[in-house]
Amino acid sequence: VHVGQRPMAGSGSDGTEDSDSSAEREQTNSSESDGNMVKRQRLTRASTRLSQSSQGKPTLSTTMSLLPRQKTKPGVIHSVIDHSPVTSWKGLPWFNTNQNAELISYYCLPTVYCLLFAGHLTGKHERHFAVSGCPLYHNLSADECKVKAISRDKQEEEMKAQEESNSRHATRHQTPTSKQSRYKEQVNEMRKGRNSGLQKEQKEKHMEHRQTHGNTREPLLENITSDYDLELFRKAQARASEDLEKLRIQGQITEGSNMIKTILFGRYELDTWYHSPYPEEYARLGRLYVCEFCLKYMKSQTILRRHMAKCVWKHPPGDEVYRKGAISVFEVDGKKNKIYCQNLCLLAKLFLDHKTLYYDVEPFLFYVMTDADNTGCHLVGYFSKEKNSFLNYNVSCILTMPQYMRQGFGKMLIDFSYLLSKVEEKVGSPERPLSDLGLISYRSYWKEVLLRYMYNFQGKEISIKEISQETAVNPVDIVSTLQSLQMLKYWKGKHLVLKRQDLIDEWKAKEIKRGNSNKTIDPTSLKWTPPKGT
């Protein structure tokens, strides 16, 4: 395998020639046994250079100098023992777990076939250094990634031009244009067959791919869903990979180091999503142990076990302002319980992209939702709000823990924040920007609130101001939700709110199907008075 100009077997990793190797070349008439001894000496010197370089940041030239010259197929690494293709780094005789641990974690090494780090999933870089950007891991070639990148850029330019055109006529076109409606119909048509399942031949192909590559490749995704949804997923992968590449270049994150990959939290082991600014001595461990009650973070399971034996906390600090069944909400003052709130923010940053508040917690109140059992009150999620918000934001940051997602707790937190706004006799709105999951949750909540209001409304004329006063939802959020539901029309110089019975009937059917769920906030269970200031 050639990477540029490979250094000679008797040369140093910096291209300088060893004095021993020059003397070896003069002995051209030595016996075969002497030649074998020379080869072993070369391998020994190369191994020494590897161990020396592994103390710092590993280099590609160091790794390449260990491979012997053999007449093999291009692009395939062969074993130095029997020259057969190897599928694991541990199959190579120079692999040492202790010496090369940093090498394995620092570079993208899903298989040995990716030794050259060629291409990038985004199609915008010639090399990659993490599995997230590896084309081969995603069953693609470098050229295919470049073609997809050109196609994505073209689509983004068209969408940007369309958005600029729509923004100039925003007051005229409150409903989707004919082009947007046709596009929506095309998408619905493409998605019709996405739940048909895999055929027998396709299943065999997927199983064969999994048996051949195991965890070294991404599973085959074709035919699992519609081509439209698969393309959306590929775009999201490329965008996430590009964001990671930017962070790596800026030095904010280094793959394989200074990023916590998993945390042990109660009886759950959670994979993290984003970087969080924990102290470096903890962040470089890659795995963190967190007490689920006081949120103290530790380096090892032994320390956690000793801590849990003497930790007296069984619920968050502060006042319990809501309880119904096993669900409770605690109001925690950032000024009175500073350490707990800081630890909560650091924990939340592992799962939030847009969060910037970590240590300045004193101007905020934290409302922590828990689920109680015989061992204590387990953290479900939380939201924070400013004690004095000039823009009437009722939420600054909101998070549902990953193990409780998609169970209705996110809507409960949002509903609780608006319940507090109603008690304060204010109109509230979340602070922007919202995370992707937060935006989805809020849009779903606003839609449900408006459809419930329409279902119970018996009059002939409806006012957005009246809806806002009764639901505590900001009028701007109401208007944007009505527009997305195509319930707001502009006719003869006036904005009209349409009561779409089909959407209301669909919402009511879901409510009946859901039944009496305990994932709702009961206003009568709230024991809280608005704070008078700080």
Number of C-alpha atoms within 10 A of each C-alpha: 19 11 11 6 8 14 19 15 21 24 20 17 22 9 13 11 15 13 10 13 16 12 10 14 11 9 11 9 9 11 9 9 9 13 15 11 11 16 15 12 15 19 19 14 17 24 18 12 17 22 16 13 16 18 11 9 9 19 14 14 17 21 18 19 23 20 18 16 12 12 9 13 10 8 13 16 21 22 18 18 9 7 13 12 16 17 18 14 18 11 15 16 11 19 14 12 12 9 16 18 12 17 18 15 13 17 20 23 22 21 17 19 16 20 19 18 21 16 24 29 34 29 22 14 16 13 16 22 21 22 22 21 26 27 24 22 22 19 12 14 17 20 14 13 20 19 12 18 18 13 11 16 11 12 12 11 11 11 12 12 12 11 12 11 11 16 12 10 10 12 10 13 13 19 18 14 11 9 9 11 12 12 12 13 12 12 14 12 11 14 15 11 13 15 11 11 12 15 10 9 9 15 14 12 13 17 14 12 15 16 10 11 15 12 12 18 19 14 16 15 14 12 17 16 17 20 16 15 15 15 13 12 13 16 17 12 17 22 14 16 21 20 12 20 23 13 15 15 11 10 9 13 18 18 18 20 16 21 24 23 20 17 19 20 17 14 7 11 14 18 15 20 14 17 20 24 16 20 9 11 9 18 19 17 17 15 21 23 23 21 18 22 21 20 21 16 21 17 16 14 13 11 12 19 13 10 14 15 8 8 13 10 15 14 21 26 18 17 14 19 15 20 19 14 9 11 19 23 26 20 20 22 22 22 15 14 16 16 16 19 28 19 19 19 22 21 22 23 23 23 19 23 15 14 19 13 13 18 14 14 22 17 14 19 23 26 27 25 27 21 17 17 10 5 8 15 20 19 23 23 24 24 21 24 21 18 20 16 13 7 11 17 21 25 23 21 25 25 22 24 16 14 11 13 13 10 11 15 21 26 20 18 25 22 21 22 23 22 20 19 21 17 14 14 13 18 20 25 22 24 15 12 12 18 16 11 12 19 14 11 15 20 16 13 17 21 17 16 17 18 22 15 15 18 15 8 12 9 7 5 8 15 9 14 13 11 18 19 15 12 20 23 24 20 18 12 17 20 15 15 20 21 16 14 15 16 17 19 17 14 9 7 7 8 12 15 18 14 16 13 12 9 13 17 13 11 17 16 11 10 14 9 9 9 8 9 8 12 13 15 19 15 13 9 13 19 11 13 10 11 10 7 6 8
